[in-house]
Amino acid sequence: MAPVSTVVKNAISDLAKISDGERLREALLSLKSYLGTGENSAQTQETTEFNRNHYTPVLEFLVAQIGPQWLDLLTSERLELWDSFFLEGPPDQAFLVLMDSLGKTGPSIRLDRCVHVLERFLQRGALAEVIWEVCQQQLESNPTSVLHEAILGRISSLPDHLANCLQQHNKPLFYPKNYYPRLAGSIIRVLQMVSDALRDGKNCSISFASQVVGKVCMQGRQKELLSVLVPRLKSLVQSDCIWQRICWRLLESVPDRWMEPVLTGIVQTAPGAEVLSQLLGDLVVKNKRTQFLLTKKMLFLQYGLKKDALQSILGYLSLDASRRHLLVKVLRELLEVWSSGSVVKHSPHPQLLHVSRCLLICLGLLNKQEIESCKQDLLVSLTSGARNYLDSSVPTTRRMGMVVAECLSHHIDTEGPGLSFQYEEDEDTRDLKALLKPPHMVETDSADFVKRPVESSPSKSPLSSPEVREKSKVKVKADQASDSDLDSDDDLVPYDMSADTELKKSKAPAYIRDCIEVLLSDDVEKLEVTMASLATLIQANTLATKEVSMELAKILLHIDEKPSVARFTELRHAALVAVTVTDPVTVSQYLTSEFYSLNYSLRQRMDILDVLSSAAQSLSEKPSHETSAESGSVNTDPHSIRSTAWTSSEVPVNWRKVVEERIASKTRRFAKGHSAATPVPAPNRYHAVAGHFFFPLIQNYDRQIVTFDLLGEDRLVLGRMVHTLGILMHLTLNAPIASQMGKALLEFVWVLRSHTDAFVRQGLLFCISTVLLSVPWEHLMTDMAEEVVETQCWLAEVAERDSDDDCRRLALNGLFLMEKLRSNIQGNP
């Protein structure tokens, strides 16, 4: 009998020359006998030699020969014979030949046939056979690693290869959303084969399956693959210890370079810490790479995981005694990071929220002994971290620090009084507090059942006995009788008391100087009445107010908080604004000078900033008396009409007016024009005094005094001052002084552009936008072109590199505004 190599060589030579369909079929059948699948199959030794040495060249020859000439000779039966060479031989070699042929073939009949065969290859589940075959080959003494790498690359990126080859003619089977779930099913089939082999006492390797999982996840397809793989593994490992060991080995064998995407996908997909523990086992203890990822990178270097994933990671560490020491270690490191002043100052809010969530989850998972061992670390972190958070100028950061500090103090001393802060509850604070309880405790919280009303059925109600029901009927009848006695009053209309006010023994002062005396006195009732009417009195007596404006502003600025006076802070602010609007030059000069003076609290300095911005806004608006005068000269007040009314016999009748009213009432109009009167122009009162508000406030910011350091620890006041300067700048639209103020503000922004506090940087970016909106673009490019160019470069840098989301958003807004202004000028030369 001729050797296999000779037979194969002669068959290929004949096939290249055959022009008859029947002879072609006979030649293909003779070659197929070496596959060992037909009736006339060759011996096992010959089949093994053919598969090892000649199968791939034969497939490559068949692919090369398929074309218009062969298609004329191949009927549907003969095409099925051609396909069987790929579907019934060694799957790993057939898969490689098909994938390589797709990459080398352009749009043609050959490409269509290869795509058709590959589609059938995937539909029959041959991917599992490919993976299993490679796993078996890795048990050999000399595995062909190059071939395995090629197969791994083709399997993991098959949708990309097919999309490049077929482009718009791609098949739905090759879409990522369809292919990778099918691949996950094939991996499950391979693991089932491994399970069966282990039960038969055979040796197995699943390292190639682990490599497939790792590379697919590395390419960003964790969701498609693990959404099928994790639920199947979860159901299999719960009832079988062999499957549990297979799952652990599958994840242990993932190469280190691909371990991160695999773990991230599993953490995000696994529904809880218990499932994660079943899938991973003690991998975090055995594998240093896994330990680094779960206890370092995902908790400290990243902040994209949701709270459910964080609860899964930390809960996984707490579920076994061999892993709890890692939980305590993570808590100590979290405390160190949370209390770091540099972290609070330079980290964005999402990252701080991420660290706070991890810290509170850890606290909720530790037992009393572990918390007792960490008590000193908790105390040190609480004392240093609480101060750093309270010093932050970002309200959300301060509030978050307060919540965590309260929880830490409660765990340090559960019986004694803990820290308590005043803050507004929002969704973030409620979520943070809820993290102290593990998920299974949150689901069965007894407090929810206490708040929930009990709905009892009549059959189970305690009132179901006959005696009790009889008593209830008697009581209902008595209630109905008592209600019927009052039915006679139901038709009475209640008296309207909505406009009633509480009677006060003290009367409101009528003069400004009397108000000053009351403000200096200790009479709380007089003070309440005076504060309620002070702002209105100042607006009504402008001349008298100007005489004592500075004295009145000084008293209002220094007056102590009066908790007994309702809305005291709001009333004092309104009075200060009214004084500043009445005498803007004198009072603004006084306030801006006092802002940098000694012995003022931070609250008073921020009150000065609020008053300046509110007063500037009031001055830029149209006066109220002018607005009321424009509304018409007819007085519609019922009291004035009543005081000037004639008797019914003295009322003069205007017959023209009566006729016009009757005509108007009978006339049907389908539309009316604008009947509003044209507004009367009025000068902007703020433009004349804008410099008195702006320049004294901006000139001494770098002067350090004993009790006030704007460029140091008082960055909250600096942020408020920067925002105030931006408001003062914005209100100077169309003012002659706008260019001068804009140039000074740009220089001020340039000096502070590298400030470490995000709130200050947000204010600086806001100032840039106000300059662009208030100063004409022509003046910007002529008077301060160099500053504008430097500012644009800084905006681009902030939009790309700043750690704060709001800063990046404001920088982008500034760049868009600058580009829009430039395009408007170029479009209208």
TORMAR-634965 format. One record per residue (C-alpha): x, y, z; residue in one letter. Coordinates in steps of 0.25 Angstrom, whole numbers, plus 5000, padded with zeros to 4 digits. Example, Ala and Ser with C-alpha at 12.3 -4.5 7.8 and 13.67 -1.06 7.14 Angstrom:
2
504949825031A
505549965029S
This chain:
829
500050005000M
500550144996A
501050235007P
500050345011V
500950455006S
501050394992T
499550374991V
499250524996V
500250574986K
499650504974N
498250544978A
498550684979I
499250674965S
498050614959D
497050714966L
497850824960A
497550764946K
496150704947I
495050774938S
493950664941D
493050674953G
492950524955E
494450504955R
494550624964L
493650554974R
494350424974E
495750494977A
495150574988L
494550444994L
495850374993S
496550495001L
495350495011K
495650355015S
496850395023Y
495950485032L
495450355038G
493950395038T
493450325026G
493050175023E
494350145016N
495250215025S
496750185026A
497450125037Q
497650195050T
499150215048Q
498950275034E
497850365039T
498850415050T
499950435040E
498950515030F
498450605041N
499750635046R
500550665033N
499550675022H
498250725027Y
498650875026T
499250875012P
498050805007V
497050905013L
497951015007E
497950954994F
496450934994L
496251084998V
497151124986A
496451044976Q
495051084979I
494651184969G
493751194956P
494251074950Q
494050974961W
492651034965L
492250994951D
492650854954L
492150854969L
490750824971T
490050844984S
490450694988E
491950724984R
491950854991L
491550785004E
492650695002L
493650815000W
493050875013D
493250735021S
494750755020F
494650875029F
493550825038L
494050675041E
495550695042G
496350745053P
495650875058P
496850955062D
497550945048Q
496250965040A
495951085048F
497351145046L
497251115031V
495851185030L
496251305037M
497551325029D
496851305016S
495851415020L
497051515022G
497651475009K
496451475000T
495651594995G
494251604990P
494051474982S
493351344982I
494451284990R
494251385001L
492751355001D
492951205002R
493951225014C
492951315021V
491851215019H
492751095024V
493251185036L
491751215040E
491451065040R
492651035048F
492251135059L
490751095059Q
491150945061R
491950985074G
493350955068A
493951065076L
493850975089A
494550865081E
495650965077V
495951015091I
495850865096W
496850825086E
497850925089V
497650895104C
498050755101Q
499250795093Q
499750875105Q
499950745113L
500950695102E
502450705105S
502650805094N
501450885091P
501450985079T
501351115086S
501351195073V
500151115067L
499451135081H
499651285081E
499151295066A
497851225070I
497751305083L
497751435075G
496751385064R
495751335075I
495851465083S
495751565072S
494851485061L
493851595061P
494851705057D
495451615046H
494151585040L
493751725041A
494951775033N
494851665023C
493351675020L
493051815024Q
491651855021Q
491351705017H
491651655031N
490751535036K
489951555050P
490651435055L
491951505055F
491451625063Y
492151645076P
490851645084K
490551505077N
491951445076Y
492451465090Y
491251405098P
491451285088R
492851275092L
492451285107A
491651165104G
492751085097S
493651115110I
492551055118I
492550935109R
494050925111V
493950925126L
492950815125Q
493850735117M
494950765128V
493950725139S
493650595132D
495150555130A
495450585144L
494350495149R
494950385140D
496350405146G
496950475134K
497950585134N
497450725129C
497950865126S
497050985125I
498151095124S
497751125109F
496251145113A
496851245124S
497651315113Q
496351325104V
495651385116V
496751485119G
497051535105K
495551555102V
495351635115C
496651715111M
496051755098Q
494851815106G
493851705104R
493651675118Q
492151705118K
491751615106E
492651495111L
492451505126L
490951535126S
490851385121V
492051325128L
491851375142V
490351335144P
490651195138R
491851175147L
491051225159K
490051115158S
491051005155L
491951035167V
490851045177Q
490650895177S
491950825172D
493250835179C
493950795166I
493350905158W
493750995170Q
495250955168R
495150965153I
494651115154C
495751145164W
496751085154R
496151155142L
496351295149L
497751255155E
498251225141S
497951355135V
499251425132P
499651545141D
499551645129R
498151615127W
497651595141M
497151735143E
496051735133P
495651595137V
495551635152L
494851765149T
493851695140G
493551585150I
493451695161V
492451775153Q
491651655149T
491551565161A
490351595169P
490851605183G
492051565192A
491651425194E
491651395179V
492951465177L
493551375189S
493051255182Q
493651295169L
495051345174L
495251255186G
496551295193D
497151355180L
497451485187V
498351415197V
499051325187K
499251425176N
500051555178K
499551615166R
498051595170T
498351645184Q
498951775178F
497751795169L
496651765180L
497251835192T
498051945185K
497751985171K
496151975171M
496052045184L
497152155184F
497652175169L
496252165162Q
494852225166Y
493952175154G
493352055162L
491952065167K
491652045182K
491051905179D
492451865173A
493151925185L
492251845195Q
492551725187S
494051745188I
494151775203L
493051675206G
493851565199Y
495051605208L
494151585221S
493551455218L
494651365221D
495651365233A
496851355224S
496451485217R
496051575229R
497451625232H
497451685218L
496151755222L
496751815234V
497951855226K
497151925216V
496352005227L
497652055232R
498152105218E
496752165215L
496852245228L
498152295224E
497752335211V
496352395216W
497052485226S
498152535217S
498052685215G
498752675201S
497752575197V
496552665201V
497152785194K
497552725181H
496652605178S
495352625171P
493952605178H
493652465171P
494952405177Q
494752465191L
493352405190L
493952275186H
494952265198V
493852305207S
492952195202R
494052095204C
494352145218L
492952135223L
492751995216I
493951945224C
493452005237L
492151925235G
492851795232L
493851795244L
493451735257N
493751795271K
495051725273Q
495651775260E
495051915262I
495751915276E
497051885270S
496952005260C
496352095271K
497652185271Q
497652195256D
496252235256L
496452345266L
497652405259V
496952405246S
495752465251L
496452585258T
497352615246S
496352575235G
495152655240A
495852785241R
496352765226N
494952735221Y
494352855229L
495352945224D
495052915209S
494353015201S
493452915193V
492152895201P
491952755196T
493352715201T
493052785215R
491752715216R
492352575212M
493452595223G
492452625233M
491652495230V
492952415231V
493452485244A
492052455250E
492152305247C
493652295251L
493352355265S
492152265267H
493052145264H
494152195273I
493152205285D
491852145283T
491252175297E
491752315298G
491252445291P
491852445277G
492152565267L
490852635262S
490852735251F
489752815244Q
489652795230Y
488552775219E
488252625216E
488352595202D
488452465194E
489952455196D
489852465211T
488752365212R
489552265203D
490752285211L
490052255224K
489352135218A
490752075215L
491052045229L
490051925229K
490451805220P
489551785208P
488851665215H
488551745227M
487951865219V
487051775212E
486451715225T
486451845233D
485451835244S
485251995244A
484551985231D
483551895236F
483251985248V
483052105239K
482152025229R
480652025234P
480151885237V
479051835227E
478251735234S
477151655227S
475751655234P
475851505237S
477151525245K
476851655251S
476751665266P
475451735264L
474851605258S
474151555271S
472651585272P
472751665285E
473751755280V
473051775267R
471751805275E
472551915283K
473151975270S
471751985264K
471252055277V
472352155276K
472152185262V
470752215264K
471152305276A
472152375267D
471052395256Q
470152455266A
471152555271S
471452595257D
470052615253S
469952725264D
470952805257L
470352795243D
469652925245S
471053005245D
471552945232D
470953045223D
471653165230L
472853225222V
474153235231P
474653375233Y
475853405225D
477053425234M
478153405224S
478553555225A
478553565240D
479853605247T
480253585261E
480053705270L
481353765275K
481453855287K
482553935281S
482254015269K
483254025257A
484154145257P
483854255248A
485254315247Y
486654265243I
487354315256R
486254245264D
486554115258C
488054135261I
487654155276E
486854025276V
487953955269L
488953995280L
487953955291S
487653825297D
486153825295D
485853695287V
484453735284E
484753875279K
485953815271L
485053715264E
484053815260V
485153905255T
485853805247M
484653765240A
484353905235S
485853965234L
486053935219A
484753995215T
485054115224L
486354135218I
485854135204Q
484754235207A
485754335214N
486954345205T
487354475210L
487354445225A
488054315222T
489154375215K
489454465227E
489754345236V
490054235225S
491454195230M
490954195244E
489754105241L
490554015232A
491653995244K
490553965254I
489853865245L
491253795241L
491653775256H
490253745262I
490253615269D
489353495264E
487953505270K
487353365270P
486153415277S
485853505265V
485153435253A
485953435240R
487053525246F
488153495237T
487253515225E
486753645230L
488153705234R
488653665220H
487453745213A
487753865222A
489153865218L
488853855204V
487853965205A
488854055212V
489954025201T
488954055190V
488554185196T
489954235198D
490854145189P
492154225189V
492254245204T
491754105209V
492554025198S
493854095202Q
493554065216Y
493253915214L
494353895204T
495353955214S
494753875226E
494853745218F
496453745220Y
496353805234S
496753735247L
495853655256N
494753615247Y
494253475246S
494153405233L
492653405234R
492653565234Q
493653565223R
492753475214M
491553565219D
492253685213I
492453615200L
490953575199D
490553715202V
491453775191L
490953675180S
489453695184S
489553845185A
490253845171A
489153765165Q
488153855171S
488853975166L
488853925152S
487353895152E
486354005149K
485854075161P
484454025166S
483854155166H
484154185152E
483554045148T
482254075156S
482154215149A
482254145135E
481154055138S
480154175137G
479654295144S
478254235147V
478254195162N
477554065164T
477654055179D
476254035185P
476554125197H
476954245189S
475754225180I
474854215192R
475454345197S
475254425185T
473954365180A
472654455178W
471254415182T
470454345172S
469654475168S
470954555166E
471654455157V
471854525143P
471454435132V
472454425120N
471554385108W
472754365099R
473354265108K
472054185111V
471854175096V
473254125093E
473154025104E
471853965098R
472453965084I
473753895090A
472853785097S
472053755085K
473253755075T
473953615072R
475453625070R
476253505065F
477653565069A
478253685076K
479553755074G
480553785085H
479853875095S
481053895105A
481654025106A
483054055101T
483954045113P
484554175117V
486154175117P
486754205130A
488254215134P
488954095140N
489354145154R
490354045156Y
491254085145H
491654215151A
492054155164V
492654015159A
494054055162G
493754085177H
493253945178F
494353875170F
495753935171F
495853945186P
495353805187L
496453745178I
497653825182Q
498053765195N
497753625193Y
499253585195D
499453655208R
499553565220Q
499053605233I
499053535247V
497553485246T
497353485231F
498153415221D
497453405207L
498553335200L
498753235212G
497753155220E
496553255217D
496353205203R
494853195205L
494753345207V
495753355195L
494753275186G
493553355190R
494353485187M
494753435174V
493253405170H
492853545176T
493853605166L
493353535155G
491953575158I
492353725159L
493053705146M
491853645139H
490953765144L
491853865136T
491353825123L
491353945113N
492054035124A
493254115120P
494054065132I
493853915127A
495153915120S
495953965131Q
495353865141M
495453755131G
496953775130K
497153775145A
496353655147L
497153575136L
498453605143E
497853565156F
497353435150V
498753405144W
499453425158V
498453325164L
498353225152R
499153115159S
498353115172H
498152975178T
496752995183D
495652955173A
494653055178F
495653175175V
495953125161R
494553115158Q
494353265162G
495553305154L
494953235141L
493653295144F
494353435144C
494953405131I
493553375125S
493053505131T
494153585125V
493853525111L
492453565113L
492553705118S
493753755110V
493553775095P
494453685087W
495153795080E
495553855093H
496053725098L
496953705085M
497453845085T
497653875100D
498053735106M
498353645094A
499553585101E
498653555114E
497553495105V
498553395098V
499153355111E
497753335117T
497353245105Q
498553155106C
498253145121W
496853105118L
497252995108A
498152935119E
497152945130V
496052875120A
497052765118E
497752735131R
497052795143D
496552695153S
495252765156D
494052735147D
493452875149D
494752945145C
494852865132R
493452905129R
493653045132L
494953045124A
494252985112L
493153095113N
494153205113G
494853145100L
493553135093F
493153275097L
494453325092M
494353255079E
492953305077K
493353455079L
494453435070R
493553375059S
492553485061N
493553595058I
494153525046Q
492753505041G
492353645042N
493653725038P
